[in-house]
Amino acid sequence: MPTIKIKDSTHKILDEIFQNPEETIAAALKRNGYSNAYPCGGKGICGKCRYHVAEGEPVLSAEEENLLSKEELAGGVRLLCRSTFAGDGAIYLPEQEAKIESVGTVGRNGGWRIGVEARTAKRAEKILHGEVKQVEKIPTETAEQAEFDVAADIGTTTVAIALVSRQNGKVLAERTFNNSQREYGADVLSRIEAANAGHLEELQRFIWRDILQGIEGMRQDLGRNGNISRLVVSANTTMEHLFAGDSCEALGKAPFTPVSLELRKKHCRDIFPEAPKRYAEMEVIILPGISAFVGADIVSGMYELGMNESRKPVLLLDLGTNGEMALGAGEGFLATSTAAGPALEGGNISSGVPGVAGAICSLSMMGRRTLVHTIRNQSPIGLCGTGVLELAYEMRKMGIADEKGVFSEAYREMGFPVAQDENGQSILFTQQDMRQLQMAKAAIRSGMELLIKEAGLKASDIEKVYLAGGLGYKLNVYKAAGIGLIPPALKEKSVAVGNSSLSGALRYLKETDAAEKLEELRSKTKEMNLAAHPEFETNYYKNMNF
């Protein structure tokens, strides 16, 4: 049985694990408590779980030979989900994302609440959820008796939580961190498949561990060990099922029937028996959704933004792995969801990364020179979602890509060199990367067009567009309109609202009639099924072009 040493970048041995016969490095790491991202669910098709061999010679798989260049293979690059060692070896474990940039939350009056970063560690049991900014002091003598509530937005890619004082309703801290369920894939379909393949309990354990560790970290860093009374959760329907431990069998096949879409109130131990004793009586409130595809995150956002009170049509657009949207005014709404895929969050992009330090988030071209701006002005490490979008716009503007997204011959085979990392390696944007962006763009734009049409409106009738989520917060609206992500008529009407799902969960904690308002929104909202819409396919292919 081979012994695999885990080393850091200074060659220090961090751990030693055993690899069972025929077992991949990914499986061995997971068995020993390590958490790593596998965007394709470990199927060996995305090539994102790369690591460097420190000692030994792993068996080369066909997938690695296909996905990795000759230079990468010669340099000891391999894939965790496909590597096996015939004998003893050592690996440099890839660093997990450090410091995810928080989207923050925006109140209805536009005033910013607190926004912080988060970080993850290599070992699952050592994940550190965030850096806390303290905004209120509680006297030491009352810290133990303090009562707190927590709001959580569970996204497919990231999770955001906020700690709230029950004494005055103020937000004490927020954190944003990776959803550890990403080990089973980057999108909801991968998670549903994993749950239905017998991994539901583990997926539930992952998200509960993430949230509870985040809460503990905030309390410890703030020096406040008071009681947590309520946890309010807002998420898409699949994430709520995984959080509650609900079966996903009916979510994975037509007619896509959720176990529940109602607002639910339970004690923590009733949902998650493994929770520590101190959380046993914590009330858990799961916010209501509309359908399998339009979840509580959209209802929560509509609630926070006061869409129920709007007199003129407004559009909420949540840009992420699932492009969810709702359109209408106080008397009624139409909502839909489209599978945009993870490209707009840096997923399925060869040099894609989340919104972390060093991610290329914006850029411009002068002649053949590319000027890049990275998060926190760190050395470039890859492209996040906004960087991908802006690059496509600039390439189209400069004629490097045509209206169909096809690269000029000079870059068609190897890709376009965007920048170099600190080691002098090129950060490339490939033809396949462009296709991933085009598919995401086409899905979202088609969804918007058909939603507007089915509502009997024109784009010019819409008074305001709320752009929610991480991409919406950082989006260059003019460049987004330039590549056709949003209709040109809406670019002047668009406003970033941050994490409206989390904001809605926070608002729920403050208002005694919140449940009634959420139910009213649900009753007034009708879903449009894009998959069954006769015009979606035609619009989709049309909108692939720039």
C-alpha positions in Angstrom: 0.0 0.0 0.0 1.7 3.2 -1.2 2.5 6.0 1.3 1.8 9.5 0.0 3.4 12.4 1.7 1.7 15.8 1.7 4.1 18.7 1.3 3.7 22.5 1.3 5.5 24.9 -1.0 8.5 25.0 1.3 8.8 21.2 0.9 7.8 20.7 4.6 6.0 17.4 5.2 2.5 18.2 6.5 1.0 14.8 6.6 1.3 11.2 5.4 -1.6 9.1 4.1 -2.0 5.6 2.6 -3.4 5.0 -0.8 -5.4 1.9 -1.3 -4.9 -0.2 -4.5 -6.7 1.3 -7.5 -7.6 4.4 -5.4 -7.1 7.9 -6.8 -5.3 10.5 -4.9 -8.6 12.4 -4.6 -10.3 9.4 -3.0 -7.3 9.0 -0.6 -7.3 12.6 0.4 -11.1 12.6 1.0 -10.8 9.5 3.1 -8.3 11.3 5.3 -10.4 14.4 5.8 -9.1 16.7 3.1 -11.5 18.9 1.1 -10.7 19.9 -2.4 -12.8 21.3 -5.3 -13.8 19.0 -8.1 -15.8 21.2 -10.5 -16.8 18.3 -12.7 -17.6 16.0 -9.8 -14.4 14.1 -10.2 -15.3 12.7 -13.6 -12.0 13.7 -15.1 -13.4 16.0 -17.8 -12.6 19.6 -16.5 -8.9 19.3 -15.7 -9.2 21.8 -12.8 -8.0 19.6 -9.8 -4.4 20.0 -10.7 -1.5 19.4 -8.4 2.3 19.0 -8.6 4.2 15.7 -8.0 6.9 16.2 -5.4 8.3 12.6 -5.4 7.6 9.4 -7.2 5.9 8.8 -10.6 2.1 8.4 -10.6 0.5 6.3 -13.3 -0.5 8.5 -16.2 -4.2 8.3 -17.1 -5.7 8.8 -20.5 -7.6 11.8 -19.2 -4.5 13.5 -17.9 -2.7 12.9 -21.2 -5.7 14.6 -23.0 -6.3 17.5 -20.6 -2.7 18.5 -19.7 0.0 19.8 -22.1 3.3 18.1 -22.6 5.0 20.9 -20.7 2.7 20.5 -17.8 3.2 16.7 -17.7 6.9 17.1 -17.9 6.7 19.6 -15.0 4.9 17.1 -12.8 1.4 18.4 -13.1 -1.3 15.8 -12.6 -5.0 15.6 -11.7 -6.1 14.6 -8.2 -9.2 12.8 -9.5 -7.3 10.6 -11.9 -3.8 10.1 -10.3 -2.8 6.8 -8.7 0.7 5.9 -7.4 2.1 2.4 -7.9 4.6 3.0 -5.2 5.4 5.6 -2.5 5.3 9.3 -3.5 4.8 12.8 -2.4 2.6 15.6 -3.6 2.3 19.4 -3.2 -1.4 19.8 -2.3 -3.0 22.7 -4.2 -3.8 25.7 -2.1 -7.5 26.3 -1.7 -9.0 29.6 -2.5 -7.8 32.3 -0.1 -9.9 35.3 0.7 -13.0 35.2 -1.4 -14.1 38.8 -2.0 -17.4 39.4 -0.2 -20.3 40.8 -2.3 -21.7 42.5 0.8 -25.4 43.3 1.4 -27.3 46.4 0.5 -30.3 47.6 2.5 -33.4 48.9 0.7 -32.3 52.4 1.3 -29.0 51.7 -0.5 -26.9 51.9 2.6 -24.1 49.4 2.7 -23.9 47.0 5.5 -20.6 45.3 6.4 -18.7 43.2 3.8 -15.7 41.0 4.6 -13.5 38.3 3.0 -13.2 34.7 3.8 -10.5 32.1 3.6 -10.4 28.3 3.5 -7.7 25.9 4.7 -6.4 22.7 3.3 -7.8 20.3 5.9 -11.6 19.9 6.1 -11.6 20.0 9.9 -9.4 23.1 9.9 -11.4 25.3 7.5 -11.3 28.9 8.7 -14.4 30.8 7.7 -13.5 34.4 7.2 -12.0 37.5 8.6 -14.5 39.3 10.9 -14.9 43.1 11.1 -16.4 44.1 14.4 -19.0 46.8 14.1 -20.5 46.9 17.6 -19.1 46.3 21.1 -21.0 44.4 23.8 -19.7 45.0 27.4 -17.7 42.0 28.7 -20.0 41.4 31.6 -23.0 40.8 29.2 -21.2 38.9 26.4 -22.0 35.5 27.8 -25.7 36.4 28.2 -26.0 38.0 24.7 -28.5 36.5 22.2 -27.8 36.3 18.5 -29.4 35.4 15.3 -27.7 34.2 12.0 -28.8 34.7 8.4 -27.3 32.5 5.7 -27.4 32.5 1.9 -26.3 29.1 0.6 -25.1 29.4 -3.0 -24.0 26.6 -5.2 -20.5 28.0 -5.2 -20.2 30.2 -2.1 -22.0 30.6 1.3 -22.5 33.9 3.0 -23.5 34.2 6.7 -24.2 37.2 9.0 -24.3 37.4 12.8 -27.0 39.7 14.2 -27.5 41.0 17.7 -31.0 40.3 19.0 -30.6 43.2 21.4 -30.7 45.9 18.7 -30.9 44.0 15.3 -27.5 45.2 14.1 -25.3 43.1 11.9 -22.1 42.3 13.8 -20.2 40.5 11.1 -20.5 38.8 7.8 -18.4 36.0 6.1 -18.3 34.5 2.7 -16.7 31.2 2.1 -16.7 28.2 -0.3 -19.5 25.7 -0.3 -17.6 22.5 0.6 -20.2 20.5 -1.5 -18.1 21.6 -4.5 -16.2 18.4 -4.0 -19.2 16.7 -5.7 -19.3 19.2 -8.6 -19.7 22.8 -9.5 -23.4 22.8 -10.4 -26.7 21.7 -8.9 -27.1 18.8 -11.4 -23.8 17.3 -10.2 -25.0 17.7 -6.5 -28.4 16.1 -7.3 -26.6 13.1 -9.0 -24.3 12.7 -6.0 -27.2 12.9 -3.5 -29.1 10.3 -5.5 -26.0 8.1 -5.7 -25.9 7.7 -1.9 -24.0 10.8 -0.8 -27.0 12.9 0.5 -25.9 12.6 4.2 -22.4 13.6 3.4 -23.5 16.6 1.3 -25.7 17.7 4.2 -22.9 17.3 6.7 -20.6 19.4 4.5 -23.0 22.4 4.4 -23.9 22.2 8.1 -20.2 22.0 9.0 -19.5 25.0 6.9 -22.2 27.1 8.5 -21.6 26.0 12.1 -17.8 26.5 11.8 -18.5 29.9 10.3 -20.7 30.8 13.3 -18.2 29.6 15.8 -15.4 31.5 14.1 -17.4 34.7 14.2 -18.3 34.3 17.8 -14.7 33.4 18.9 -13.1 36.3 16.9 -15.6 38.7 18.4 -15.2 37.3 21.9 -19.0 36.6 22.2 -20.2 33.2 23.3 -23.9 34.0 23.7 -26.7 31.9 22.5 -27.7 31.5 18.9 -31.5 31.7 18.8 -32.4 31.5 15.2 -30.8 30.6 11.9 -32.6 31.8 8.7 -31.6 30.1 5.5 -32.1 31.3 2.0 -31.0 29.3 -1.0 -32.0 27.8 -4.3 -34.2 24.8 -4.1 -31.5 22.2 -4.5 -29.3 23.7 -1.9 -32.2 23.9 0.6 -32.9 20.2 0.0 -29.3 19.3 0.7 -29.3 21.5 3.8 -32.5 19.9 5.1 -31.5 16.4 4.1 -34.5 16.0 1.8 -34.4 13.4 -1.0 -33.4 14.8 -4.3 -34.8 11.9 -6.3 -37.7 13.9 -7.6 -35.6 16.9 -8.3 -33.5 15.0 -10.8 -36.2 14.0 -13.2 -39.5 15.4 -14.7 -41.7 16.8 -13.5 -39.0 18.0 -11.0 -41.1 17.9 -7.8 -39.5 19.4 -4.6 -40.1 17.7 -1.2 -41.2 21.1 0.1 -41.3 24.7 -1.0 -43.0 26.0 2.1 -41.5 28.2 4.8 -40.3 25.7 7.5 -39.4 26.1 11.1 -37.6 23.3 13.0 -35.1 22.8 15.7 -31.5 22.3 14.6 -31.3 18.7 15.9 -34.5 17.7 14.1 -32.8 18.5 10.8 -29.2 17.7 11.6 -28.9 15.3 14.6 -25.1 15.5 14.5 -25.1 19.2 15.5 -23.3 20.1 18.7 -25.5 20.2 21.9 -25.2 24.0 22.1 -27.2 24.2 18.9 -29.8 21.6 19.8 -32.6 24.1 20.4 -31.6 26.7 17.8 -34.6 27.4 15.6 -33.9 26.9 12.0 -36.1 28.8 9.5 -35.9 27.7 5.8 -37.3 30.4 3.6 -39.9 29.4 0.9 -39.3 29.0 -2.8 -41.5 28.9 -5.9 -40.4 25.8 -7.8 -37.6 23.4 -8.3 -35.8 26.0 -10.4 -36.9 29.3 -8.8 -35.8 29.1 -5.2 -36.0 31.0 -1.9 -33.0 33.1 -2.9 -35.1 34.8 -5.5 -38.1 35.2 -3.2 -35.9 36.5 -0.5 -34.3 39.0 -2.9 -37.8 40.2 -4.1 -38.8 40.7 -0.5 -35.7 42.6 0.4 -36.0 44.9 -2.6 -39.6 45.7 -1.9 -40.8 44.4 -5.3 -44.2 43.7 -3.8 -44.6 47.5 -3.4 -43.4 48.5 -6.9 -45.9 50.3 -9.1 -43.9 49.9 -12.3 -42.3 46.8 -13.7 -38.9 45.9 -12.2 -36.5 43.0 -12.9 -34.4 41.1 -10.5 -31.5 39.3 -12.2 -29.3 37.0 -10.1 -26.2 36.2 -12.1 -24.6 33.0 -11.0 -24.4 29.3 -11.9 -28.2 29.5 -12.2 -29.4 32.6 -13.9 -32.6 33.3 -11.9 -34.8 36.2 -12.6 -38.2 37.7 -11.7 -40.1 40.5 -13.4 -43.2 42.4 -12.6 -44.9 45.0 -10.4 -46.8 44.8 -7.1 -49.9 43.1 -8.7 -48.0 40.1 -10.1 -44.7 38.6 -11.2 -43.2 36.2 -13.7 -40.1 34.3 -12.7 -37.8 31.8 -14.4 -34.4 30.2 -14.1 -31.8 29.2 -16.8 -28.9 26.9 -16.4 -26.1 29.4 -17.2 -23.3 27.1 -15.9 -20.4 28.2 -13.8 -18.5 30.2 -16.5 -19.7 33.5 -15.0 -18.1 32.5 -11.7 -14.8 31.4 -13.3 -15.9 27.7 -13.5 -15.3 25.5 -16.6 -12.7 28.1 -17.8 -9.2 26.8 -18.3 -7.6 29.6 -16.3 -10.7 30.4 -14.3 -10.6 31.2 -10.6 -13.2 32.5 -8.1 -13.2 36.1 -6.9 -10.0 35.8 -4.9 -6.8 37.9 -4.6 -5.0 37.9 -7.9 -8.0 37.1 -10.0 -8.2 39.2 -13.1 -11.5 41.1 -12.6 -11.3 43.8 -15.3 -9.1 44.6 -18.3 -8.8 46.7 -21.4 -6.8 46.4 -24.6 -4.6 49.0 -26.3 -3.5 47.7 -29.6 -2.2 44.3 -28.9 -1.4 45.1 -25.3 -3.7 43.9 -22.6 -3.9 45.9 -19.4 -5.3 43.9 -16.5 -6.6 44.7 -13.0 -6.6 42.1 -10.3 -8.4 41.8 -7.0 -6.3 43.4 -4.3 -3.7 44.3 -7.0 -2.0 40.9 -6.5 0.0 39.1 -9.2 -2.4 37.5 -11.7 -3.5 33.9 -11.1 -6.4 33.5 -13.5 -9.7 35.0 -14.7 -12.8 35.4 -12.5 -16.3 35.9 -14.0 -16.1 39.6 -14.6 -12.6 39.2 -16.1 -13.9 36.6 -18.6 -16.8 38.8 -19.6 -14.7 41.9 -20.1 -12.0 39.9 -22.0 -14.7 38.7 -24.5 -15.8 42.3 -25.0 -12.3 43.5 -25.6 -11.4 40.7 -27.9 -14.5 41.3 -30.0 -13.8 45.1 -30.1 -10.2 44.5 -31.3 -11.3 41.9 -33.9 -9.5 39.0 -32.2 -12.8 37.2 -32.1 -15.6 37.6 -34.7 -19.3 37.9 -34.2 -19.6 34.1 -33.7 -16.9 34.1 -31.1 -14.3 32.4 -33.4 -10.7 33.5 -32.6 -8.4 34.8 -35.3 -6.1 32.1 -36.6 -3.1 33.2 -34.5 -4.9 32.3 -31.3 -7.3 29.6 -32.4 -5.1 26.6 -31.4 -3.2 27.7 -28.3 -5.5 30.4 -27.0 -5.1 34.1 -26.3 -2.4 35.1 -23.8 -4.1 37.4 -21.3 -1.3 37.9 -18.8 1.6 36.1 -17.0 1.5 34.8 -13.5 4.4 35.5 -11.0 6.2 32.4 -12.4 6.1 33.7 -15.9 3.4 31.1 -17.0 0.9 32.4 -19.5 -2.7 32.8 -18.4 -4.6 31.7 -21.5 -8.1 32.2 -22.7 -9.0 29.4 -25.2 -11.6 28.9 -27.9 -13.4 26.5 -25.6 -13.4 29.1 -22.9 -15.2 31.5 -25.2 -17.8 28.9 -26.0 -18.5 28.4 -22.3 -19.0 32.1 -21.9 -21.2 32.2 -25.0 -23.4 29.4 -23.7 -23.9 31.2 -20.3 -24.6 34.5 -22.1 -27.1 33.0 -24.5 -29.0 31.2 -21.7 -29.3 34.4 -19.6 -30.2 36.7 -22.5 -32.7 34.3 -23.9 -34.3 33.9 -20.5 -34.6 37.7 -20.1 -36.1 38.2 -23.6 -38.7 35.5 -23.1 -39.6 36.6 -19.6 -40.2 40.2 -20.9 -42.2 38.9 -23.8 -44.4 36.6 -21.8 -45.1 39.4 -19.4 -46.4 41.4 -22.3 -43.7 44.1 -21.9 -40.9 45.7 -23.8 -37.4 46.3 -22.3 -38.2 50.0 -22.4 -41.2 49.4 -20.1 -38.9 48.2 -17.2 -38.2 50.9 -14.7 -35.2 49.3 -13.0 -33.0 46.2 -13.2 -31.6 44.9 -10.0 -28.3 43.0 -10.5 -27.8 40.6 -7.7 -25.0 38.2 -6.8 -21.2 38.4 -7.1 -21.1 39.0 -10.8 -23.9 41.5 -10.7 -22.1 43.5 -8.0 -18.9 43.9 -10.0 -20.4 43.8 -13.5 -19.4 46.5 -16.1 -22.9 47.0 -17.5 -21.7 48.7 -20.7 -19.4 45.8 -21.6 -22.1 43.3 -20.6 -24.5 45.0 -23.0 -21.7 45.1 -25.6 -21.4 41.4 -25.8 -25.2 40.9 -25.6 -25.6 39.6 -22.0 -28.3 42.2 -21.3 -30.4 44.3 -23.8 -28.9 47.7 -24.5 -32.2 49.4 -23.4 -31.6 48.1 -19.9 -28.0 49.2 -19.3 -28.9 52.6 -18.0 -31.5 51.2 -15.7 -29.3 48.6 -14.0 -28.2 48.9 -10.4 -26.0 46.5 -8.3 -27.7 45.3 -5.1 -25.2 42.9 -3.7 -26.3 39.7 -2.0 -30.1 40.3 -2.0 -30.7 36.8 -0.9 -28.8 37.3 2.3 -30.3 40.8 2.8 -33.8 39.2 2.6 -32.9 36.7 5.2 -31.6 39.5 7.4 -34.8 41.4 6.9 -36.8 38.4 7.9 -35.1 38.5 11.3 -36.3 42.1 11.9 -39.9 42.0 10.7 -42.7 40.3 12.6 -44.8 40.0 9.4 -42.0 38.6 7.2 -43.6 35.2 6.7 -46.8 36.8 5.5 -45.0 39.0 3.0 -43.0 36.1 1.7 -46.1 34.1 1.2 -47.8 37.0 -0.6 -44.9 37.2 -3.0 -45.0 33.5 -3.7 -48.7 33.6 -4.4 -48.3 36.5 -6.8 -45.4 34.9 -8.7 -46.0 32.5 -11.6 -43.1 30.5 -13.0 -42.2 30.3 -16.7 -40.6 27.0 -17.7 -37.9 27.9 -20.2 -37.1 24.3 -21.0 -40.6 23.8 -22.4 -40.8 27.2 -24.1 -41.1 26.8 -27.9 -38.9 29.8 -28.6 -36.1 29.2 -26.2 -33.9 27.1 -28.5 -34.2 29.5 -31.4 -33.4 32.5 -29.1 -30.5 30.6 -27.5 -28.7 29.9 -30.7 -29.3 33.5 -31.9 -27.9 34.8 -28.7 -24.7 32.7 -28.9 -23.4 35.4 -31.3 -22.0 38.7 -30.2 
